[in-house]
Amino acid sequence: MHWKTLLRWAAHAQLLPILENGEDGIDVDAKQDEILVGGQAVMEGVMMRAPHSYCVAVRRPDGSCATEEARLERLSDRYPIFKYPLARGVGTLCYSLWLGMKALRFSANVMLEAELAKEAAARGETLEQTKQNSEMPGWLMAVQIAFTLVFFLVMYKFIPLVIATQLQQRVPALSGWIAFNLVDGAVRLLIFVGFLWVLALSKEIHRVFEYHGAEHRVVFNFESGKPLTVANAQGFRTFHPRCGTSFLLVVMLVSIVVYAMIPAHTFAARLLTRVLALPLIMGVSYEIIRFAAKHKGSLLALITAPGLWLQRITTQPPSDDQTEVAIRALDGAMEIERSVGGKMVIA
């Protein structure tokens, strides 16, 4: 395993909650045959998913496109509890994280294979000789998922709570429970926005954000009903209401309200409630995002508006070449989806 590729993969993995735009497929609040598609930027490519399929398309250094596609069983079909409000949000997001890591692993292996091909040519070896035992091991994906979860809890739960507690000890006006939670939430938002801003300074991450923009434009193109072409997709905006960036921002806003309703007066109790309440916050936030996506003029849609503004950082205008990769990914997913059967209607 090349350490450069491994580090790139690890950096991308930390962005999964921000880049993820997944859906579990059929919208249970709509007609039974209506669908939503979602996706995610990966290393030099895009993953797209439909109700029963997914496809990852990755641009190789030589300009060709590597793909991986397969059928998916919706989590709500396997476990009916995930068809219901709140639970469906938790299930969908966990499933999307697993699929996102799988797609990211494929893209990392494509990049690794390109590097190994150069090495093989330089050594006069075959690619298989150089490639042996060099693919990313499966156990590493599980480790990275665990690390991503711990990173999220430390960055957005533990650190803001420590800062808010220190401020409360120094500023008597923050001794009230509501004031404390407002400060805790404000610190959490500042860390989140600052983290995104720093990431955007990296040339490598900026390119990921371009593929993120390509994914959003192609999803918009699909949802519009217009023919799926590079020219049509490039005419759409890059800010999508179901984006992971918007979701995380809604999570932080909802958490302020939820934490204010849970009495806890010690640091340990506060930290524990922040961890235990996370599934509830995720479920509520997911429902808000879905409702806002369908009712753009509603009051709840105003809550998601800051997330769209924040996507000015996490999505960038893609090139035609990047948009073409996103279309290839969606075409691959939809080709499998059509083989499943059923009427294809835009949700």
C-alpha angles and dihedrals in degrees: 000000000000110000092218092058091043092053091048089051092049091050091050090049091060088057095055096100089050098045099038116110099167131156129189088228124245115057107235091203092057135052115312095248098047117110141196124205126207139174151174140229115247134178105312092338152047136257117212126189135193129186095283105014148039137197132195118203119190128183112228120215090253090059098254121123126238118202139189120188137168144157119271131209109220113240091227090058091053095041112026093198089076091066091073129084117274093011092060091057094054093045095047094049095048091047091048091052091053092048091044092055090049091052091046091052090054092051091049090052091051090053090046092051090053090053092047091050089059091049092048091052091049092050096042090241132130118258091245091057092053095038096054111123091354102108117106108270118240094233089062090065092057091048091050093050089052091047091049091053093048090046090053093049094047096043099043105024112026102036097046090048091052092050093046091049092051092049091048090056091052101038115052091197089069094059092097117096095234094046090049093053092047090054091045090051093046091052090049092053093048091052091049095049092042091051091053093046092052092047091052090061090068115093091214094052092043087060090051089053089053090056087047088056090048091053092052094048093050091048089051089048090053093047091050093061092232120133110281103248136140091245093051094044093050089060093066129082123255097228112096123182094219093056121128089237091061091043094054091049091051089048090057093048093047091047091061090059095042095048090049089059095052115077112222125149107179128068092243093049092048093050092047093051090050090056098041094046093052096093090051092048091048092050094049092045092050091053091050092051093049093046093047092050090058099037105044094171096050128110091248089056087066089062091059094047095088088055090058089050090051090054086073082081102038097043125052131181107275128219121247088254092056092046089051089057091052090051091049089054094050092045089053093050093046093048089061091041092057091052089059090060132224135109115300109221127165113242 
